Amino acid sequence: KDLELHLLRDHLEISLEKFIVLYNFSVKTIQKLDERRYRILYESFENTSTPDLMLEVVSKYFFKDKDDDRKYIINWNFYEKLREEFRGIFKHKDVLVIINNNKKMDEDIKIENDRLEWLYSEPKIGNLSSLEELKKIAETHKEVFYRGRNSVLKKMFKTHLPKNTHNVLVIYDQYDPIENEVKYLYALARFKDDKFNIVRFVGEILNPEVEKINFKRFLKNFWGFDEFRELEIISPVGSEERISQEDIIKFITSQFFEKSPRDVVVVAPTGWGKSLIYQIPAIYLHHRGKVTLVISPLKSLMKDQVENMRKQGIDFATFINSDVTSVERREIEAKVRDGKLSIILLSPEYISMKGIDKITETREIGMIVIDEAHLVTTWGKNFRVDYAYLGHEFPNKRKYPIVALSATLRWRSEYDDVEEIAQILSLKNPKIFYGNMKRENIKFEISCSDDFNDLSDKMERTCDFIMEKLRTREKGIVYTVYRRTARTIYEALDLSKHVGLYTGSMDREEREMMYRHFKEGSKRIMIATKAFGLGIDIEDIDFVYHHTVPYSLTDYVQEIGRAGRKGREVKAISFFKKTPEESFGEIGRSQKLAMLSLPSTWSIKLMASKLADKLKKHGQNYGKMSISLEEFEALFAKPSEDEDELIRLVKIGLWFIEKELERMKGVSLKKCNDKAQKTFVSFPNEYNMKMEPFKDVFVKIAESLTRYSLNSSKIVQKFPLYEVDLYALWECHFPNMTFDEVVYKLIHYPNELFDLPKLTVYYRYKVDLTRQREKVFKILKRFMDFSAFIASELPRNGINEEKFADFVKRKMTSVRIGIEDTEDFKEKVYIALKHLICSMNERKYGTIFLRRSNSNGTIIKPYPNFHSSLKMWMRNIEFLREYFGDEGSIESFIPYSEGWNDSPLIVLINIMNVLDIANLSFEGGKGRVINLRYQNKSKLIPILKDFEPSLLSKTRRRIKDEAEIMYNFMTMNISSEERWEFIKKYFVGGKI
């Protein structure tokens, strides 16, 4: 609550408890109230009698007028609670009256209807953008009460409590969330017939120092232009006005002089010049000795931006990412310290590893820029969870602004991306410059029909379209949702001389070559997924064609925005297959892809439970704990079997848990950093002399190593075991390589680092049984029996992946596996079946089910020789049971190699982990570790054990809603102008 407003409210000398709020409740709305919380009971609204036992309680909250059927809430605090918790009740009602009470609470209150309307007439709030006009209005009032953060206005209207309320002017800033509070004050003042006016100041008052800076000189000297571009923006109150790039630059620069600078969000079309918006203030900061950090999502984008800045004469810009060697990084850091470099482009992953404060060291940060800020909220395979974690890295008491840039963010709509980004990035009172989304130089040619017979029919039409465009020498992009589809079209054309291919799965060098050839014009058509998006700066594109459209209108607008730079007339073309409507036509496939990019509900619930088990081992109620990402992989396993994708899903799972906990008071579990810390290695004793130079980072922890194998007895290895600090190995001994290169060579080619013919990298794992040993292995055997039963019941040709889940859960009703018969346990069994003993590779050891992909999706079918696999698993279970002994835990090592997690031992302990009959932890290997800071462990553990990821459910609803909007957009028979109007309403909260 705002202290100043409370003081003003008290100064009005009106006790809130002396008022009655009159409201017309309906039967349905009153029944929605939480009876346990408010102790209010109504059997029927129309029944004026109240049960005798509740009469005394109800009388404290409601007053009944004998002459009509309206209810009177007589407790202001209760009224405010209703407003806060049940906003929908008040949403579409217009009869809300505050009246003076006679204190007796009898039934003699009589107020005429016109008097009621006068008492709660909506206050007229004026919007002023001119400081001079504001001064003139203020002069006509006896008292001026200013509520805001602008230092100039604070000095002009020194805040003090008005001596009376007869002629008061209340001024507040456009972004301060106090409008309802001010309206309440207005209503209270009217009881005394006082004159109480309200003004919302929507202008900007810049620090006087900014007016002394000649920004056009910067524009001329570095870019060669005489004038700044203009942009039509939408204000917070819905009006439209034109501003220039200079207006935004001035506002950003003004924040450098403020004690409490405001952050800035700029949403403007692709090609408008958002980079210039931050680069000119960064040039100014350079001359003041301060550093600008620019967080950018792509390595290629960083490189291009730095090269472009240097071409313009900005020679103090650089970048740091995982491609930079330790030597190069040290040279950059030295130049930053010396003041030679002041604009540093960084990846979010690097910031997470290094930390904001350590990047600049002795130099002061003047501004942080977050480029492509929509990645904080964009769901799909390209969601960058490290972007979403950026808010952790910014100090609470920072004295510099953060500037977030994007071409596509929704604002003031059901899903408010601007508000969400402000929360996730911890932005302070952000000023929003929201550009009009209309780009009328892009004309739509969307054909919508159901006459495509099958996928091959549409493929043929797309190939014919490309051939026609090659004939007419037009240049354009052909987008598909799936990488496989893009490659199929590319190979079907067999025109690699004129056509390029660009997907996220291609090698970086190949992608860069394709991009260069397309930009230079040797390739006229680029067939691509959305990976061909961020940072694409090509001015001569004639069209964007969608073979398949994305599920989201946001993604669609981003993709068509690759064309039409500098006002060039271009086309957005698509042949859209309309049916089946219930699955949003072909959009349903891209919607499914977005859904698959999210972890499952049960994966997150199980992860939360495992985190609770780890917390129990920490003695302090507040502190830090480390987790290895590998130990959660099995919970998030996906058909791709891509290890990097699994790690991404684990990080997303952590993010969902963290965000859910942020909504609860008194507990937290926050990611601190993720830094590769250590691994374990061994090598023969005869190479000790060769390894002598590395003894500072190789610490011997054992003279020999004993480990388990399911195919033999214990293996005793007589070589010493060493713990290795990976980061120190890179920094101290191989600074001319990148960190990733050092880790890769250590694992795969140690001879290139140490001239050793043999070196083995290990994971250390620990398994703790959660039940008595015999019960655990009984459940494990039953699980394997059940898997064979499912394989025997499946049709030989298999069933669709979605149906497989229902098939498994139905069969579980007749086959008992463990001691539980809950939906939770059924889901765990399904995860273990689908991801741990189901493979695309027929030769994979222990396969029970095979996964096959076709044009209709993914099929799960029984492995023909699953009976042999079952026997193998049963033997291995017996071996593992013996290793546990009576202690209920084992701790050992396993060599790292490609496919190490497919070894029978790891598969079995992962199954035990998923079924929650054992807890598993890993250390070493690639050394991927995340540190978590926790608060109030005693309260946090039960919450995690009974975790409900409601935010995940909301995200799934959003994906479905977005798909429905996109389907409507594609199937409407409207003009290009009407389509742009539709897009504008979609982005700024209009009715569509």
Secondary structure, DSSP 8 states (H G I E B T S, - for coil): --HHHHHHHHHTT--GGGEEEEE---HHHHHTS-HHHH----S-SS-----HHHHHHHHTTEEE-TTS--EEE--HHHHHHHHHH-HHHHTT---EEEEE--SS-SS-----HHHHHHHT----EEEE--HHHHHHHHHT-SEEEEES--HHHHHHS-----S-SSEEEEEEETT-S-HHHHHHHHHHHHTTT-EEEEEEE-S----GGGGG--HHHHIIIII--SS--EEEEE-TTS-EEEEEHHHHHHHHHHGGG-SS---EEEE--TTS-HHHHHHHHHHHHHHTT-EEEEE-S-HHHHHHHHHHHHHTT-TTEEEESTTS-HHHHHHHHHHHHTTS--EEEE-HHHHHHH-HHHHHTTS-EEEEEETTGGGGT--STT--HHHHTGGGGS-TT--S-EEEEES----SSSS-HHHHHHHHTT-SS-EEEEE----TTEEEEEEEES---SHHHHHHHHHHHHHHHHHTT--EEEE-S-HHHHHHHHHHHT-TTTEEEE-TTS-HHHHHHHHHHHHHTSS-EEEE-TTS-TT---S---EEEESS--S-HHHHHHHHTTS-GGG--EEEEEEEE---GGGTTTHHHHHHHHHHTS--HHHHHHHHHHHHHHHTT--SSEEEEEEEGGGGGGGG--TT--HHHHHHHHHHHHHHHHHHHHTSTT-EEEEEEE---EEEEE--GGGTTTTGGGTTTEEEEESSEEE--TTSS-EEE-S-EEEEEHHHHHHHH-TTS-HHHHHHHHHH-THHHH--S--EEEEEEEEEESS-HHHHHHHHHHHHHHHHHHHHHS-TT-EEHHHHHHHHHHHHTTS--SS--SHHHHHHHHHHHHHHSEES-TTSTT--EEEEEETTEEEEEE-TTHHHHHHHHHHHHHHHHHHHTTTTEEEEEEE--TTGGGSHHHHHHHHHHHTTSEEEEEEETT--EEEEEEE-HHHHHHHHHT---HHHHHHHHHHHHHHHHHHHHHH----HHHHHHHHHHHHTT---
